[in-house]
Amino acid sequence: MRRPRVEWMTRADDIILEFLLNEGNRPINASPAVVQANVDYQISHVRNRLRELHSAGLVEYYDENRGIYRITEKGRAYLAGELDADDLED
């Protein structure tokens, strides 16, 4: 199934979510700096996208005090193409 696309999402969102999912292994808990070190985007963009993904429920804080994120079940469902675009609208 295809992943839904909504206006607020960018190509970086898929890349960030796929990194956090860590396909085939245990999902990763990561700070924006760790994500940035593993994807081809500037740290400011990664931080902005993580905030948007958090607002949409696709990622959550693993440790809010340290700014560490992890993918949610909704984020996994998005990557699997199991959500409708309506599920991603703010």
Secondary structure, 3 states (H helix, E strand, C coil): CCCCCCCCCCHHHHHHHHHHHCCCCCCCCECHHHHHHHCCCCHHHHHHHHHHHHHCCCEEEEECCCCEEEECHHHHHHHCCCCCHHHHCC
